[in-house]
Every structure is written in structure tokens, then in C-alpha cells.
Amino acid sequence: MNLTGVFLCSQTAGARMLAAGRGSIVNIASISARVGMPGRAAYCATKAAVEGLTRALGVEWMGRGVRVNAVAPGYVRTPMIARAIESGLLAEQPIIDRVPAARLADPADVARAVLFLASPESDYLTGQTLVVDGGYLAYGAPAPASEIPSSVHST
């Protein structure tokens, strides 16, 4: 349903936007599109497909006035995630330890990214996926992000 819903909504909304000669579609992908997550092969694959569909529609429709982009959230403090943490299915602290922002995202963090991509301020963007994960994917060090020494400087 992850890909089918995005495809059908894009088809329906896109037809109206293309007829009007303007519009912006913002799909919801996931950081799972870019990493392997055990036990979540179908989810990872469908979210990767959402990114591919976003790129294809973005370049196909931009010349007709319709932009198509996506947001790829990381771990967001939603009721579903809260239940998974409370039930022990998900360990919150190891995730936070890997996020340079040192917290899970709030739904408002994702909403602001969607609003930006839907707004005229992003009128030159199409086919792009904006990752909203507090630095989770960018972080590649072997230690928790909270252990990064403050004296480390880029050269």
C-alpha cells in the first residue's frame, strides 16, 4: 500500500494539477528507503520505490508546471512509535544515541519540510527527497553521536 497509495494519489492529484498547469506534490518516503532494516524488506523496498516514482514524476511533470518531491522522515515520535517503545518492540535510547540532534523528530519537524516543498520557496526543486532525520543517515561514526568530542574540527 505504501507505493500503491502514492501512485494513485499522484495520478489523481497530478491530473488536476497538470490540467491547471501548476501544482506541487509532496510524497512521504522514509529513511528506510536508504538503509537495510531487518524484518522490514517490503517496507524498505516500497519506500525506495516512492523515491523512484518521485524522481520520475518530478522530471516528467516539471515542464508542465507540476513539481513532485518527497520527504523522508527518520524516527518520528508518533503514537505508533510511542506504542512500540512502550511495548519494548523498539529501544528509544539507542536510536537517540545515533541521532546528532539527540532526539526523535516531532511531527511538526516533518510538517515544516512538507510545507517548504509545497511552497513557492522551493519552486526550482523537483524530483528531490528531503531527508528529515536529525542527522541519522549522515552520522557514520562508530560511537554514539553524544560522544563526539567538542574539540574535533573539520579541516
N, CA, C and O atoms as a GROMACS GRO file, in nm:
protein
  620
    1MET      N    1   0.081  -0.120   0.000
    1MET     CA    2   0.000   0.000   0.000
    1MET      C    3   0.085   0.126   0.000
    1MET      O    4   0.040   0.231  -0.046
    2ASN      N    5   0.209   0.118   0.052
    2ASN     CA    6   0.295   0.236   0.054
    2ASN      C    7   0.314   0.295  -0.085
    2ASN      O    8   0.300   0.416  -0.104
    3LEU      N    9   0.345   0.212  -0.182
    3LEU     CA   10   0.366   0.260  -0.318
    3LEU      C   11   0.234   0.280  -0.391
    3LEU      O   12   0.217   0.380  -0.460
    4THR      N   13   0.142   0.187  -0.378
    4THR     CA   14   0.015   0.197  -0.450
    4THR      C   15  -0.059   0.324  -0.414
    4THR      O   16  -0.110   0.393  -0.503
    5GLY      N   17  -0.066   0.357  -0.285
    5GLY     CA   18  -0.136   0.478  -0.243
    5GLY      C   19  -0.071   0.604  -0.300
    5GLY      O   20  -0.141   0.694  -0.346
    6VAL      N   21   0.060   0.610  -0.297
    6VAL     CA   22   0.132   0.726  -0.351
    6VAL      C   23   0.109   0.735  -0.501
    6VAL      O   24   0.086   0.844  -0.554
    7PHE      N   25   0.114   0.622  -0.570
    7PHE     CA   26   0.095   0.621  -0.715
    7PHE      C   27  -0.046   0.669  -0.751
    7PHE      O   28  -0.063   0.754  -0.838
    8LEU      N   29  -0.147   0.613  -0.683
    8LEU     CA   30  -0.286   0.650  -0.715
    8LEU      C   31  -0.316   0.796  -0.680
    8LEU      O   32  -0.383   0.865  -0.757
    9CYS      N   33  -0.266   0.842  -0.567
    9CYS     CA   34  -0.287   0.983  -0.529
    9CYS      C   35  -0.215   1.076  -0.627
    9CYS      O   36  -0.270   1.180  -0.665
   10SER      N   37  -0.094   1.039  -0.668
   10SER     CA   38  -0.020   1.121  -0.764
   10SER      C   39  -0.093   1.126  -0.897
   10SER      O   40  -0.100   1.232  -0.961
   11GLN      N   41  -0.147   1.014  -0.938
   11GLN     CA   42  -0.223   1.008  -1.064
   11GLN      C   43  -0.344   1.101  -1.058
   11GLN      O   44  -0.368   1.179  -1.150
   12THR      N   45  -0.420   1.091  -0.951
   12THR     CA   46  -0.544   1.169  -0.938
   12THR      C   47  -0.515   1.317  -0.921
   12THR      O   48  -0.568   1.399  -0.995
   13ALA      N   49  -0.431   1.352  -0.822
   13ALA     CA   50  -0.400   1.493  -0.800
   13ALA      C   51  -0.320   1.550  -0.916
   13ALA      O   52  -0.341   1.664  -0.958
   14GLY      N   53  -0.227   1.469  -0.969
   14GLY     CA   54  -0.145   1.514  -1.080
   14GLY      C   55  -0.226   1.548  -1.204
   14GLY      O   56  -0.194   1.645  -1.273
   15ALA      N   57  -0.330   1.473  -1.232
   15ALA     CA   58  -0.414   1.501  -1.349
   15ALA      C   59  -0.476   1.640  -1.338
   15ALA      O   60  -0.480   1.715  -1.435
   16ARG      N   61  -0.524   1.673  -1.220
   16ARG     CA   62  -0.585   1.806  -1.198
   16ARG      C   63  -0.480   1.917  -1.206
   16ARG      O   64  -0.503   2.022  -1.265
   17MET      N   65  -0.366   1.891  -1.145
   17MET     CA   66  -0.259   1.992  -1.147
   17MET      C   67  -0.206   2.012  -1.288
   17MET      O   68  -0.182   2.126  -1.329
   18LEU      N   69  -0.188   1.905  -1.362
   18LEU     CA   70  -0.139   1.916  -1.499
   18LEU      C   71  -0.238   1.993  -1.585
   18LEU      O   72  -0.199   2.073  -1.670
   19ALA      N   73  -0.367   1.968  -1.565
   19ALA     CA   74  -0.470   2.041  -1.640
   19ALA      C   75  -0.464   2.190  -1.607
   19ALA      O   76  -0.488   2.273  -1.694
   20ALA      N   77  -0.434   2.223  -1.482
   20ALA     CA   78  -0.424   2.363  -1.439
   20ALA      C   79  -0.290   2.426  -1.476
   20ALA      O   80  -0.275   2.548  -1.476
   21GLY      N   81  -0.191   2.341  -1.509
   21GLY     CA   82  -0.058   2.391  -1.544
   21GLY      C   83   0.026   2.434  -1.425
   21GLY      O   84   0.124   2.507  -1.440
   22ARG      N   85  -0.013   2.389  -1.306
   22ARG     CA   86   0.066   2.423  -1.188
   22ARG      C   87   0.029   2.330  -1.074
   22ARG      O   88  -0.079   2.272  -1.070
   23GLY      N   89   0.122   2.317  -0.980
   23GLY     CA   90   0.096   2.237  -0.861
   23GLY      C   91   0.222   2.181  -0.801
   23GLY      O   92   0.330   2.189  -0.859
   24SER      N   93   0.205   2.125  -0.683
   24SER     CA   94   0.317   2.065  -0.612
   24SER      C   95   0.267   1.943  -0.535
   24SER      O   96   0.172   1.952  -0.457
   25ILE      N   97   0.331   1.833  -0.557
   25ILE     CA   98   0.302   1.710  -0.485
   25ILE      C   99   0.421   1.681  -0.394
   25ILE      O  100   0.536   1.688  -0.437
   26VAL      N  101   0.392   1.648  -0.269
   26VAL     CA  102   0.497   1.609  -0.175
   26VAL      C  103   0.463   1.470  -0.123
   26VAL      O  104   0.369   1.453  -0.046
   27ASN      N  105   0.541   1.373  -0.165
   27ASN     CA  106   0.522   1.235  -0.120
   27ASN      C  107   0.596   1.212   0.011
   27ASN      O  108   0.689   1.284   0.045
   28ILE      N  109   0.552   1.109   0.082
   28ILE     CA  110   0.621   1.073   0.206
   28ILE      C  111   0.695   0.941   0.185
   28ILE      O  112   0.634   0.836   0.164
   29ALA      N  113   0.827   0.950   0.190
   29ALA     CA  114   0.912   0.832   0.179
   29ALA      C  115   0.956   0.796   0.321
   29ALA      O  116   0.876   0.807   0.414
   30SER      N  117   1.078   0.754   0.338
   30SER     CA  118   1.131   0.718   0.470
   30SER      C  119   1.281   0.698   0.456
   30SER      O  120   1.332   0.666   0.349
   31ILE      N  121   1.352   0.717   0.568
   31ILE     CA  122   1.494   0.684   0.564
   31ILE      C  123   1.513   0.535   0.538
   31ILE      O  124   1.621   0.492   0.499
   32SER      N  125   1.409   0.458   0.561
   32SER     CA  126   1.415   0.314   0.533
   32SER      C  127   1.438   0.285   0.385
   32SER      O  128   1.478   0.175   0.349
   33ALA      N  129   1.414   0.382   0.300
   33ALA     CA  130   1.442   0.367   0.157
   33ALA      C  131   1.591   0.359   0.130
   33ALA      O  132   1.633   0.312   0.024
   34ARG      N  133   1.671   0.405   0.225
   34ARG     CA  134   1.815   0.419   0.202
   34ARG      C  135   1.901   0.329   0.288
   34ARG      O  136   2.023   0.327   0.273
   35VAL      N  137   1.840   0.254   0.379
   35VAL     CA  138   1.914   0.162   0.464
   35VAL      C  139   1.842   0.029   0.470
   35VAL      O  140   1.721   0.021   0.446
   36GLY      N  141   1.916  -0.074   0.502
   36GLY     CA  142   1.853  -0.204   0.523
   36GLY      C  143   1.805  -0.214   0.667
   36GLY      O  144   1.880  -0.184   0.760
   37MET      N  145   1.682  -0.255   0.686
   37MET     CA  146   1.627  -0.273   0.821
   37MET      C  147   1.576  -0.415   0.832
   37MET      O  148   1.482  -0.453   0.762
   38PRO      N  149   1.636  -0.494   0.920
   38PRO     CA  150   1.595  -0.634   0.935
   38PRO      C  151   1.445  -0.646   0.962
   38PRO      O  152   1.388  -0.572   1.042
   39GLY      N  153   1.383  -0.739   0.893
   39GLY     CA  154   1.240  -0.765   0.912
   39GLY      C  155   1.150  -0.665   0.842
   39GLY      O  156   1.028  -0.670   0.857
   40ARG      N  157   1.208  -0.575   0.766
   40ARG     CA  158   1.128  -0.471   0.700
   40ARG      C  159   1.158  -0.460   0.551
   40ARG      O  160   1.159  -0.350   0.495
   41ALA      N  161   1.184  -0.573   0.488
   41ALA     CA  162   1.222  -0.572   0.346
   41ALA      C  163   1.115  -0.506   0.259
   41ALA      O  164   1.148  -0.423   0.175
   42ALA      N  165   0.989  -0.542   0.277
   42ALA     CA  166   0.883  -0.486   0.194
   42ALA      C  167   0.871  -0.336   0.217
   42ALA      O  168   0.856  -0.259   0.121
   43TYR      N  169   0.878  -0.293   0.342
   43TYR     CA  170   0.868  -0.150   0.373
   43TYR      C  171   0.983  -0.074   0.309
   43TYR      O  172   0.962   0.029   0.244
   44CYS      N  173   1.106  -0.123   0.326
   44CYS     CA  174   1.223  -0.057   0.267
   44CYS      C  175   1.208  -0.049   0.115
   44CYS      O  176   1.236   0.055   0.055
   45ALA      N  177   1.165  -0.158   0.054
   45ALA     CA  178   1.152  -0.161  -0.092
   45ALA      C  179   1.044  -0.065  -0.142
   45ALA      O  180   1.064   0.005  -0.241
   46THR      N  181   0.930  -0.061  -0.073
   46THR     CA  182   0.824   0.029  -0.121
   46THR      C  183   0.861   0.175  -0.099
   46THR      O  184   0.826   0.260  -0.182
   47LYS      N  185   0.930   0.207   0.008
   47LYS     CA  186   0.971   0.346   0.029
   47LYS      C  187   1.080   0.387  -0.069
   47LYS      O  188   1.085   0.503  -0.110
   48ALA      N  189   1.166   0.294  -0.108
   48ALA     CA  190   1.264   0.323  -0.214
   48ALA      C  191   1.191   0.346  -0.346
   48ALA      O  192   1.231   0.432  -0.425
   49ALA      N  193   1.086   0.271  -0.370
   49ALA     CA  194   1.007   0.290  -0.491
   49ALA      C  195   0.936   0.425  -0.490
   49ALA      O  196   0.920   0.487  -0.595
   50VAL      N  197   0.893   0.471  -0.373
   50VAL     CA  198   0.832   0.605  -0.364
   50VAL      C  199   0.934   0.711  -0.406
   50VAL      O  200   0.899   0.806  -0.476
   51GLU      N  201   1.058   0.695  -0.364
   51GLU     CA  202   1.162   0.790  -0.407
   51GLU      C  203   1.183   0.783  -0.558
   51GLU      O  204   1.199   0.887  -0.623
   52GLY      N  205   1.182   0.663  -0.614
   52GLY     CA  206   1.197   0.649  -0.759
   52GLY      C  207   1.081   0.710  -0.835
   52GLY      O  208   1.101   0.778  -0.936
   53LEU      N  209   0.960   0.686  -0.788
   53LEU     CA  210   0.841   0.745  -0.851
   53LEU      C  211   0.848   0.897  -0.841
   53LEU      O  212   0.814   0.967  -0.937
   54THR      N  213   0.890   0.949  -0.728
   54THR     CA  214   0.904   1.093  -0.709
   54THR      C  215   1.000   1.152  -0.811
   54THR      O  216   0.971   1.255  -0.872
   55ARG      N  217   1.115   1.087  -0.830
   55ARG     CA  218   1.212   1.137  -0.930
   55ARG      C  219   1.154   1.134  -1.070
   55ARG      O  220   1.165   1.230  -1.145
   56ALA      N  221   1.091   1.022  -1.105
   56ALA     CA  222   1.038   1.007  -1.241
   56ALA      C  223   0.928   1.110  -1.269
   56ALA      O  224   0.931   1.177  -1.372
   57LEU      N  225   0.831   1.121  -1.179
   57LEU     CA  226   0.723   1.218  -1.200
   57LEU      C  227   0.776   1.360  -1.193
   57LEU      O  228   0.730   1.448  -1.266
   58GLY      N  229   0.872   1.383  -1.105
   58GLY     CA  230   0.929   1.517  -1.092
   58GLY      C  231   0.989   1.568  -1.222
   58GLY      O  232   0.965   1.682  -1.261
   59VAL      N  233   1.064   1.485  -1.290
   59VAL     CA  234   1.125   1.530  -1.416
   59VAL      C  235   1.024   1.526  -1.530
   59VAL      O  236   1.034   1.606  -1.624
   60GLU      N  237   0.928   1.436  -1.524
   60GLU     CA  238   0.827   1.428  -1.630
   60GLU      C  239   0.730   1.546  -1.626
   60GLU      O  240   0.690   1.596  -1.731
   61TRP      N  241   0.692   1.590  -1.508
   61TRP     CA  242   0.586   1.690  -1.496
   61TRP      C  243   0.635   1.833  -1.475
   61TRP      O  244   0.556   1.926  -1.490
   62MET      N  245   0.762   1.853  -1.442
   62MET     CA  246   0.812   1.989  -1.414
   62MET      C  247   0.788   2.082  -1.532
   62MET      O  248   0.747   2.196  -1.513
   63GLY      N  249   0.813   2.036  -1.652
   63GLY     CA  250   0.794   2.118  -1.772
   63GLY      C  251   0.650   2.156  -1.796
   63GLY      O  252   0.621   2.244  -1.877
   64ARG      N  253   0.559   2.089  -1.727
   64ARG     CA  254   0.415   2.119  -1.740
   64ARG      C  255   0.363   2.191  -1.616
   64ARG      O  256   0.242   2.202  -1.596
   65GLY      N  257   0.456   2.240  -1.532
   65GLY     CA  258   0.419   2.323  -1.419
   65GLY      C  259   0.393   2.253  -1.287
   65GLY      O  260   0.352   2.316  -1.190
   66VAL      N  261   0.418   2.122  -1.283
   66VAL     CA  262   0.390   2.048  -1.160
   66VAL      C  263   0.521   1.992  -1.105
   66VAL      O  264   0.594   1.920  -1.174
   67ARG      N  265   0.549   2.027  -0.981
   67ARG     CA  266   0.668   1.976  -0.914
   67ARG      C  267   0.629   1.856  -0.827
   67ARG      O  268   0.521   1.853  -0.768
   68VAL      N  269   0.718   1.758  -0.821
   68VAL     CA  270   0.695   1.640  -0.737
   68VAL      C  271   0.822   1.616  -0.656
   68VAL      O  272   0.929   1.593  -0.712
   69ASN      N  273   0.809   1.621  -0.524
   69ASN     CA  274   0.921   1.598  -0.433
   69ASN      C  275   0.874   1.504  -0.322
   69ASN      O  276   0.758   1.464  -0.318
   70ALA      N  277   0.964   1.471  -0.235
   70ALA     CA  278   0.930   1.382  -0.123
   70ALA      C  279   1.004   1.424   0.003
   70ALA      O  280   1.106   1.493  -0.003
   71VAL      N  281   0.950   1.383   0.114
   71VAL     CA  282   1.015   1.398   0.244
   71VAL      C  283   1.040   1.256   0.295
   71VAL      O  284   0.953   1.170   0.288
   72ALA      N  285   1.161   1.234   0.346
   72ALA     CA  286   1.197   1.104   0.403
   72ALA      C  287   1.226   1.122   0.552
   72ALA      O  288   1.338   1.155   0.590
   73PRO      N  289   1.124   1.102   0.635
   73PRO     CA  290   1.146   1.117   0.779
   73PRO      C  291   1.229   1.002   0.835
   73PRO      O  292   1.230   0.891   0.782
   74GLY      N  293   1.297   1.033   0.945
   74GLY     CA  294   1.360   0.930   1.026
   74GLY      C  295   1.259   0.886   1.131
   74GLY      O  296   1.140   0.875   1.103
   75TYR      N  297   1.308   0.861   1.250
   75TYR     CA  298   1.219   0.819   1.358
   75TYR      C  299   1.142   0.941   1.410
   75TYR      O  300   1.202   1.039   1.454
   76VAL      N  301   1.010   0.933   1.405
   76VAL     CA  302   0.923   1.043   1.446
   76VAL      C  303   0.839   0.997   1.564
   76VAL      O  304   0.786   0.886   1.565
   77ARG      N  305   0.830   1.083   1.663
   77ARG     CA  306   0.752   1.050   1.784
   77ARG      C  307   0.603   1.055   1.751
   77ARG      O  308   0.535   1.154   1.779
   78THR      N  309   0.554   0.948   1.692
   78THR     CA  310   0.412   0.932   1.661
   78THR      C  311   0.351   0.836   1.761
   78THR      O  312   0.425   0.770   1.835
   79PRO      N  313   0.219   0.826   1.767
   79PRO     CA  314   0.158   0.727   1.856
   79PRO      C  315   0.207   0.584   1.828
   79PRO      O  316   0.226   0.506   1.921
   80MET      N  317   0.228   0.551   1.701
   80MET     CA  318   0.276   0.417   1.667
   80MET      C  319   0.415   0.392   1.725
   80MET      O  320   0.440   0.286   1.783
   81ILE      N  321   0.505   0.487   1.710
   81ILE     CA  322   0.641   0.473   1.765
   81ILE      C  323   0.636   0.470   1.917
   81ILE      O  324   0.708   0.393   1.980
   82ALA      N  325   0.551   0.554   1.976
   82ALA     CA  326   0.539   0.556   2.122
   82ALA      C  327   0.492   0.421   2.174
   82ALA      O  328   0.542   0.372   2.276
   83ARG      N  329   0.396   0.360   2.105
   83ARG     CA  330   0.349   0.226   2.146
   83ARG      C  331   0.459   0.123   2.132
   83ARG      O  332   0.474   0.036   2.218
   84ALA      N  333   0.537   0.131   2.024
   84ALA     CA  334   0.646   0.036   2.002
   84ALA      C  335   0.752   0.050   2.112
   84ALA      O  336   0.807  -0.050   2.158
   85ILE      N  337   0.780   0.172   2.154
   85ILE     CA  338   0.876   0.194   2.262
   85ILE      C  339   0.820   0.141   2.393
   85ILE      O  340   0.889   0.071   2.467
   86GLU      N  341   0.695   0.175   2.422
   86GLU     CA  342   0.632   0.131   2.548
   86GLU      C  343   0.622  -0.020   2.558
   86GLU      O  344   0.635  -0.076   2.667
   87SER      N  345   0.600  -0.086   2.446
   87SER     CA  346   0.585  -0.232   2.449
   87SER      C  347   0.718  -0.306   2.440
   87SER      O  348   0.722  -0.428   2.452
   88GLY      N  349   0.827  -0.232   2.421
   88GLY     CA  350   0.959  -0.294   2.414
   88GLY      C  351   0.997  -0.342   2.275
   88GLY      O  352   1.102  -0.405   2.259
   89LEU      N  353   0.916  -0.315   2.175
   89LEU     CA  354   0.950  -0.353   2.037
   89LEU      C  355   1.059  -0.265   1.978
   89LEU      O  356   1.129  -0.305   1.885
   90LEU      N  357   1.074  -0.146   2.033
   90LEU     CA  358   1.172  -0.050   1.984
   90LEU      C  359   1.242   0.011   2.105
   90LEU      O  360   1.177   0.052   2.201
   91ALA      N  361   1.374   0.018   2.099
   91ALA     CA  362   1.452   0.078   2.207
   91ALA      C  363   1.484   0.222   2.170
   91ALA      O  364   1.558   0.248   2.075
   92GLU      N  365   1.429   0.315   2.245
   92GLU     CA  366   1.443   0.457   2.212
   92GLU      C  367   1.586   0.508   2.228
   92GLU      O  368   1.636   0.578   2.139
   93GLN      N  369   1.653   0.476   2.336
   93GLN     CA  370   1.784   0.536   2.364
   93GLN      C  371   1.889   0.503   2.257
   93GLN      O  372   1.963   0.593   2.218
   94PRO      N  373   1.898   0.380   2.208
   94PRO     CA  374   1.997   0.354   2.102
   94PRO      C  375   1.971   0.435   1.975
   94PRO      O  376   2.065   0.471   1.904
   95ILE      N  377   1.844   0.464   1.946
   95ILE     CA  378   1.814   0.548   1.830
   95ILE      C  379   1.861   0.690   1.858
   95ILE      O  380   1.931   0.750   1.776
   96ILE      N  381   1.823   0.743   1.973
   96ILE     CA  382   1.863   0.880   2.008
   96ILE      C  383   2.015   0.892   2.012
   96ILE      O  384   2.070   0.995   1.974
   97ASP      N  385   2.082   0.787   2.058
   97ASP     CA  386   2.229   0.789   2.064
   97ASP      C  387   2.291   0.804   1.925
   97ASP      O  388   2.403   0.854   1.912
   98ARG      N  389   2.220   0.763   1.823
   98ARG     CA  390   2.272   0.768   1.686
   98ARG      C  391   2.230   0.895   1.612
   98ARG      O  392   2.277   0.921   1.501
   99VAL      N  393   2.142   0.974   1.671
   99VAL     CA  394   2.091   1.096   1.607
   99VAL      C  395   2.168   1.217   1.660
   99VAL      O  396   2.158   1.248   1.779
  100PRO      N  397   2.245   1.285   1.575
  100PRO     CA  398   2.317   1.404   1.621
  100PRO      C  399   2.227   1.509   1.685
  100PRO      O  400   2.273   1.584   1.771
  101ALA      N  401   2.102   1.517   1.645
  101ALA     CA  402   2.008   1.612   1.707
  101ALA      C  403   1.966   1.567   1.846
  101ALA      O  404   1.901   1.642   1.919
  102ALA      N  405   2.002   1.443   1.885
  102ALA     CA  406   1.979   1.388   2.018
  102ALA      C  407   1.832   1.378   2.058
  102ALA      O  408   1.797   1.394   2.176
  103ARG      N  409   1.745   1.353   1.960
  103ARG     CA  410   1.604   1.335   1.990
  103ARG      C  411   1.534   1.271   1.870
  103ARG      O  412   1.587   1.273   1.758
  104LEU      N  413   1.417   1.217   1.893
  104LEU     CA  414   1.332   1.175   1.783
  104LEU      C  415   1.269   1.300   1.724
  104LEU      O  416   1.258   1.403   1.792
  105ALA      N  417   1.228   1.293   1.600
  105ALA     CA  418   1.159   1.406   1.537
  105ALA      C  419   1.020   1.420   1.595
  105ALA      O  420   0.959   1.323   1.639
  106ASP      N  421   0.971   1.540   1.595
  106ASP     CA  422   0.831   1.566   1.625
  106ASP      C  423   0.759   1.571   1.491
  106ASP      O  424   0.821   1.604   1.390
  107PRO      N  425   0.630   1.539   1.488
  107PRO     CA  426   0.556   1.551   1.362
  107PRO      C  427   0.570   1.690   1.299
  107PRO      O  428   0.570   1.702   1.176
  108ALA      N  429   0.582   1.793   1.380
  108ALA     CA  430   0.597   1.929   1.327
  108ALA      C  431   0.726   1.945   1.246
  108ALA      O  432   0.729   2.025   1.152
  109ASP      N  433   0.831   1.872   1.281
  109ASP     CA  434   0.956   1.878   1.203
  109ASP      C  435   0.931   1.832   1.060
  109ASP      O  436   0.980   1.893   0.964
  110VAL      N  437   0.855   1.726   1.046
  110VAL     CA  438   0.822   1.673   0.913
  110VAL      C  439   0.727   1.768   0.841
  110VAL      O  440   0.742   1.793   0.722
  111ALA      N  441   0.629   1.820   0.913
  111ALA     CA  442   0.531   1.911   0.854
  111ALA      C  443   0.599   2.035   0.795
  111ALA      O  444   0.562   2.081   0.687
  112ARG      N  445   0.698   2.089   0.866
  112ARG     CA  446   0.769   2.207   0.814
  112ARG      C  447   0.841   2.175   0.683
  112ARG      O  448   0.845   2.258   0.592
  113ALA      N  449   0.898   2.057   0.673
  113ALA     CA  450   0.966   2.018   0.549
  113ALA      C  451   0.865   2.004   0.434
  113ALA      O  452   0.891   2.046   0.322
  114VAL      N  453   0.749   1.944   0.464
  114VAL     CA  454   0.644   1.930   0.362
  114VAL      C  455   0.597   2.069   0.317
  114VAL      O  456   0.584   2.094   0.198
  115LEU      N  457   0.573   2.157   0.413
  115LEU     CA  458   0.530   2.294   0.378
  115LEU      C  459   0.632   2.365   0.291
  115LEU      O  460   0.595   2.434   0.196
  116PHE      N  461   0.760   2.349   0.323
  116PHE     CA  462   0.864   2.410   0.240
  116PHE      C  463   0.857   2.357   0.097
  116PHE      O  464   0.858   2.435   0.002
  117LEU      N  465   0.850   2.225   0.082
  117LEU     CA  466   0.849   2.168  -0.053
  117LEU      C  467   0.723   2.203  -0.131
  117LEU      O  468   0.725   2.207  -0.254
  118ALA      N  469   0.613   2.228  -0.060
  118ALA     CA  470   0.488   2.265  -0.127
  118ALA      C  471   0.483   2.414  -0.159
  118ALA      O  472   0.399   2.458  -0.238
  119SER      N  473   0.572   2.491  -0.100
  119SER     CA  474   0.566   2.637  -0.111
  119SER      C  475   0.641   2.689  -0.234
  119SER      O  476   0.721   2.617  -0.294
  120PRO      N  477   0.614   2.814  -0.270
  120PRO     CA  478   0.687   2.877  -0.381
  120PRO      C  479   0.837   2.892  -0.354
  120PRO      O  480   0.915   2.906  -0.448
  121GLU      N  481   0.878   2.888  -0.226
  121GLU     CA  482   1.020   2.899  -0.194
  121GLU      C  483   1.102   2.784  -0.251
  121GLU      O  484   1.224   2.794  -0.262
  122SER      N  485   1.037   2.676  -0.286
  122SER     CA  486   1.109   2.561  -0.342
  122SER      C  487   1.074   2.540  -0.489
  122SER      O  488   1.078   2.427  -0.538
  123ASP      N  489   1.039   2.647  -0.560
  123ASP     CA  490   0.988   2.633  -0.696
  123ASP      C  491   1.090   2.582  -0.798
  123ASP      O  492   1.052   2.551  -0.911
  124TYR      N  493   1.216   2.572  -0.761
  124TYR     CA  494   1.317   2.518  -0.852
  124TYR      C  495   1.354   2.375  -0.817
  124TYR      O  496   1.447   2.318  -0.876
  125LEU      N  497   1.285   2.316  -0.723
  125LEU     CA  498   1.311   2.178  -0.681
  125LEU      C  499   1.206   2.085  -0.739
  125LEU      O  500   1.086   2.111  -0.729
  126THR      N  501   1.251   1.977  -0.798
  126THR     CA  502   1.160   1.871  -0.840
  126THR      C  503   1.237   1.740  -0.846
  126THR      O  504   1.356   1.737  -0.879
  127GLY      N  505   1.167   1.633  -0.814
  127GLY     CA  506   1.230   1.501  -0.816
  127GLY      C  507   1.324   1.476  -0.700
  127GLY      O  508   1.402   1.381  -0.703
  128GLN      N  509   1.318   1.561  -0.598
  128GLN     CA  510   1.410   1.553  -0.485
  128GLN      C  511   1.344   1.491  -0.363
  128GLN      O  512   1.222   1.497  -0.346
  129THR      N  513   1.426   1.433  -0.278
  129THR     CA  514   1.380   1.382  -0.149
  129THR      C  515   1.458   1.452  -0.040
  129THR      O  516   1.580   1.446  -0.036
  130LEU      N  517   1.385   1.519   0.049
  130LEU     CA  518   1.445   1.590   0.161
  130LEU      C  519   1.439   1.498   0.283
  130LEU      O  520   1.332   1.461   0.330
  131VAL      N  521   1.556   1.462   0.334
  131VAL     CA  522   1.565   1.374   0.450
  131VAL      C  523   1.551   1.458   0.576
  131VAL      O  524   1.622   1.558   0.594
  132VAL      N  525   1.459   1.417   0.663
  132VAL     CA  526   1.432   1.488   0.789
  132VAL      C  527   1.454   1.388   0.901
  132VAL      O  528   1.360   1.322   0.947
  133ASP      N  529   1.579   1.377   0.945
  133ASP     CA  530   1.613   1.271   1.041
  133ASP      C  531   1.710   1.314   1.150
  133ASP      O  532   1.766   1.229   1.219
  134GLY      N  533   1.731   1.444   1.167
  134GLY     CA  534   1.822   1.491   1.271
  134GLY      C  535   1.966   1.451   1.251
  134GLY      O  536   2.046   1.459   1.345
  135GLY      N  537   2.001   1.408   1.131
  135GLY     CA  538   2.138   1.366   1.100
  135GLY      C  539   2.161   1.216   1.110
  135GLY      O  540   2.275   1.171   1.097
  136TYR      N  541   2.055   1.138   1.133
  136TYR     CA  542   2.066   0.992   1.150
  136TYR      C  543   2.142   0.928   1.034
  136TYR      O  544   2.238   0.854   1.057
  137LEU      N  545   2.101   0.954   0.910
  137LEU     CA  546   2.167   0.889   0.796
  137LEU      C  547   2.307   0.942   0.772
  137LEU      O  548   2.395   0.867   0.730
  138ALA      N  549   2.330   1.070   0.798
  138ALA     CA  550   2.461   1.129   0.775
  138ALA      C  551   2.565   1.081   0.876
  138ALA      O  552   2.684   1.080   0.847
  139TYR      N  553   2.519   1.041   0.994
  139TYR     CA  554   2.610   1.002   1.100
  139TYR      C  555   2.666   0.863   1.073
  139TYR      O  556   2.590   0.767   1.057
  140GLY      N  557   2.796   0.852   1.067
  140GLY     CA  558   2.857   0.723   1.036
  140GLY      C  559   2.965   0.680   1.133
  140GLY      O  560   3.032   0.580   1.110
  141ALA      N  561   2.984   0.755   1.241
  141ALA     CA  562   3.089   0.721   1.337
  141ALA      C  563   3.050   0.598   1.417
  141ALA      O  564   2.932   0.568   1.432
  142PRO      N  565   3.149   0.525   1.470
  142PRO     CA  566   3.119   0.403   1.545
  142PRO      C  567   3.064   0.428   1.685
  142PRO      O  568   3.007   0.337   1.745
  143ALA      N  569   3.082   0.548   1.739
  143ALA     CA  570   3.034   0.578   1.874
  143ALA      C  571   2.903   0.656   1.868
  143ALA      O  572   2.871   0.715   1.764
  144PRO      N  573   2.827   0.657   1.976
  144PRO     CA  574   2.705   0.738   1.978
  144PRO      C  575   2.736   0.884   1.948
  144PRO      O  576   2.842   0.935   1.982
  145ALA      N  577   2.642   0.951   1.883
  145ALA     CA  578   2.662   1.091   1.845
  145ALA      C  579   2.688   1.179   1.966
  145ALA      O  580   2.757   1.281   1.955
  146SER      N  581   2.635   1.142   2.081
  146SER     CA  582   2.656   1.221   2.202
  146SER      C  583   2.802   1.215   2.250
  146SER      O  584   2.842   1.295   2.334
  147GLU      N  585   2.880   1.121   2.197
  147GLU     CA  586   3.020   1.107   2.237
  147GLU      C  587   3.118   1.176   2.143
  147GLU      O  588   3.239   1.161   2.158
  148ILE      N  589   3.067   1.253   2.046
  148ILE     CA  590   3.156   1.325   1.956
  148ILE      C  591   3.227   1.433   2.037
  148ILE      O  592   3.161   1.518   2.097
  149PRO      N  593   3.359   1.432   2.041
  149PRO     CA  594   3.431   1.533   2.119
  149PRO      C  595   3.407   1.673   2.062
  149PRO      O  596   3.409   1.692   1.940
  150SER      N  597   3.386   1.768   2.149
  150SER     CA  598   3.362   1.905   2.103
  150SER      C  599   3.487   1.968   2.046
  150SER      O  600   3.478   2.071   1.978
  151SER      N  601   3.604   1.909   2.070
  151SER     CA  602   3.729   1.966   2.019
  151SER      C  603   3.762   1.920   1.878
  151SER      O  604   3.863   1.962   1.822
  152VAL      N  605   3.680   1.833   1.819
  152VAL     CA  606   3.704   1.786   1.684
  152VAL      C  607   3.668   1.896   1.586
  152VAL      O  608   3.558   1.952   1.590
  153HIS      N  609   3.763   1.927   1.496
  153HIS     CA  610   3.740   2.032   1.397
  153HIS      C  611   3.761   1.975   1.258
  153HIS      O  612   3.848   1.892   1.236
  154SER      N  613   3.680   2.020   1.167
  154SER     CA  614   3.698   1.981   1.027
  154SER      C  615   3.816   2.059   0.969
  154SER      O  616   3.840   2.174   1.005
  155THR      N  617   3.888   1.994   0.880
  155THR     CA  618   3.999   2.063   0.816
  155THR      C  619   3.973   2.079   0.670
  155THR      O  620   4.056   2.136   0.598
   0.00000   0.00000   0.00000
